[in-house]
Amino acid sequence: ALMKNAESVGDYLISELKKLPQIIEVRGRGLMIGIELPEALKDVKKNLLFKHKIFTGEAKPYVIRLLPALNITKVEADIFLEAFREELKSEG
């Protein structure tokens, strides 16, 4: 049921990320997600790694790329979302 999980958790992540006004654009499909941030939030990716131990990819200087394991749970997605929201508040 990995594909169903990827679709479900991916839709949840995309939906939650689109609610955040600081984000320029959220794009993706399933768990392949790109989050475009304004230049002023350039340190969010670094802070996710060093403060929260959450590793993300980078597609462009201000695009955070998510590609978690297909078996990620909604609880784990919420851990990322909480840390991400915290960093948006501290940077913005």
Order of alpha helices (4+ residues) and beta strands (2+ residues): alpha-beta-beta-alpha-beta-beta-alpha
